[in-house]
Amino acid sequence: MSDFTKIYAQMMEQGQDMLRAFNPALETFRADGFDKLMPTMPKDMMDMMFGTAFNKDGLDAKTRMLITLAGLVVLGAQAGPQIKVTVRHALEAGATEKEIAEVIYQMSMLGGLPAMNRALELAQAVFDENEEDDA
């Protein structure tokens, strides 16, 4: 075991001890469902908040959401709730499921296949939720 590995293991153990001291329930805390806490913004609100109020010739909300999704996928699709919220917002901004999938596929070259697969699973979950809501 290298010195770095030992130091990292000690840091992780200290972090877990700190969590237990603050609140024992945090040790097993999972962020599942956080994506549902943020409501989906209407497209007009996204345009106003994310650019067109300050740069009327800038990117539209759909393009901004697809770019955001690409960045989240390249990070390794570690940000599950953020990916799901971004997929919901991209759909609201006018992106199709096919466009969202294409963005995720494109990022496989930069973020890797596991990241692509995880992001596709997360996007599919949002698509499935939308179908349930529409039924």
N, C-alpha and C positions, 0 to 999 in steps of 0.2 A: 504494500500500500504506500503510495507516494505521500510526501508531506502535504501537497495540495489536497489530496483525497482525505487525509486525516483532518485537515483544517475545515474542509467543506462539511464532513460528517459532524464535526463538533458544532459548527454553525447551525446545521439543521437540527441537531439535538437541542441546542440552546433555544432556537426558535420555537420548537415544540413545547419545551418546558415553559417558555414565556406564555404561549397560548393557553396551556393548562392553568397557569397562575391567573391569567386575566379572566378566563371563562372556560371551564372544562369542556363545554359543548362545542367550542371552536375547533377542538382537535379532530372532530369528525364532520365538521361543517362542509357542505357541498353547495356550490353556487347554482345548481340546477334550478331553472324557473326564473332566474333573475331577468331574463330577456322579456318576460311577460310584465314586469313592473313598469317598463317604459312604454307608454302608448305609441301607436304608430301616428306620426305626424302627417297631416294632409300635404300634398305636393306643393301647394302654394306657400305653406308655412316653411317647408324645407327650402324652397327657392328664396324666400325672404331671409331666413336665418343663416343660410349657408352661402350667400354670395350675391344674388341678383340685386339686393338692396344697395350694395356697395359697388358692384361691378355688373351692371345690367347686360354687358356683352360677354360675361363669363360663362362657365360651364353650367349646364342645367342640372337640376336635382338628380335626375336619372344617372347622368354620367358621373356625378360626384359620388353617388351611392355605389356604383359599379367599381369605381377606383378605390373607394374605401374597402369594399369587399375583397378586391385583389390584394390590397395590403395586408388585410387580416389573414387571408389564406397563406400568403408567403411567410407570415410569421410562424407557420406551422399549425395553423388552425387550432391554436391553444385557447383562443378567446371564443369559446362556444356561444355564450350569451350575446356577445357583441356581433358575432357573425349572424346569428338568428335575427337580431334587431335590424341589422343592416340589410338582410335579405327582405325582411318585411317592408322596410322603408324603400328599398329599390323597387319592389312590386308596386307600392303605392305611388312611386314617382313615374311609373309607366314601363318599367323593365319587364320583359317576359321571363318565364321560367327558363326558356331556352337560352336567353341572353345571360342570365345569371349562371347557368351551368357552363356556358362557354367561357365566361370570365374565370370560373373555378378551374376548368380544364386547362386554360392558358397558364395559370399559375403553377401547374404541376411541374413545369420546367424550371421554375425558380424556387418553389417551396417543397417540391418532392411529391411523390405519389401518396405517401401516407397523409400528408396535409390535404391533398386534393380529395382523397377518399373521405376523410373526416368532414371536410367542408361540404361535400356533396350530401353526406348523411344529415348534416345540420340543415342544409337548404331543403332537402326532401321533407324533413320534419315540419318545416314552415309551410311548404306546399301542401302537405297532408292536413295540417291544421286549417289552412284556408279552405280546402275542400270540405272539411267537416263543418266549418262555419257557414259555408254556402249551402250545405245540404239541409 
